[in-house]
């Protein structure tokens, strides 16, 4: 059985590790509701994601949607190649880059 973990690093920074798939993303989404609350700018480091499928991409899009609704800024750092490839073939790559993927210099500064 796969597992994923969302961890707060403080100061609006979070990390995700493990597998983001249909069996794990609901739990991560539920955890994020409490962890992201009252955080106006969220940086999510995805460097610890070891495997992902379309459910992982759907999670990122859902986070972007919720951030927009809650007037929160959401940035993704170290986007896994699998999610980037899925975003490209699903034609939502621009959505991630326009709204969520932190440029490398911003990602380094937030670490």
N, C-alpha and C positions, 0 to 999 in steps of 0.2 A: 504494500500500500504506500502511495506517495505521501509526502508531507511538505508543508511550506511553513515558513515562520516570518512574521512581521515584527520587527523590533524597533523600539524608539531609541534613537541615539542622542536625543536632546536637541533643543534649539530648532525644532521644526525639521529635523533630519531623521530619516527612518531607513531601515534596510530590510530587504526581502531576501530570503534564502530558501533553497530547496526547489521543489518542482511546482510550477504553476500549471495546473491542468484542471479538468472538470471536477476532479475529486478534492481539490484543495482551494480553489479560488473563492468559493462561497465563504469559507471560514476566514480567509484573509480579508475579504471585503467586510465581513462582520467585525473583525478586530479593528480594522481601519476606522470605522465609524467612531469608536471611542478614542482611539489614539490621535486622529486628525482633528478632533473637536477643538475649537478655539485656537487653531493654528492657521494664521492667515497665509503663510507661505510654506509649502510642504516640498521637501526634497526627498525622493524615494530612490535609494541606491539599489539597483537590481543586479549588481555584480555577483551576488551570491546565488542567483538563480541557476540551477544546474540543468534544468530541462523545462520546456514549455511547449504549449500547443495553442490553438486558437482561443482557448479559454483564458490563457494568460494575456493575450492581446485584448480580449473583451474586458478583462479586469482593468487594464490601463485606460481603456476608453470610458469605462464606467467611472473611474476615479476622475477623469477629466470632466465628465458630465456633472458629477456631484460638486466638483470644485467650482465649476462655472455657476451652478445653482446657488452655492453657498458663498459666492464672491471670494473664493480662495484661489491662490496661485499654486499650481501643481507642476513640479519639475521631475523628470525621470533622469537618473544618472546611470551610466554604464548599461545602456539598453542591450539585452542579450541578442546575439545574432539571430536566433530563431524567431524572436518576436519582431525584430526589424525586418526579416525576410517575409514573415506573414503580413506585416503591415504593408510592405511594398506590393506583394501580389494581391492584397485585398484593397489596394488603392486608398489606404488611410495613412500612409507614411507622412504625407503633408500635415495631416491633423496632429499626429504625434510631434512633429518638428515645430509646428506653429504654436502649439499649446503646451507641450509637456517635456520635450527632451531638452535638458539643460545643455548649453554649449560647453565644450570641454573646459574652457577657462573658468566658467561659473562653477562647474562641478568641482574642479580642483580647489577653488576658493572656499567652497562650502564644506570641504572635508576637514 
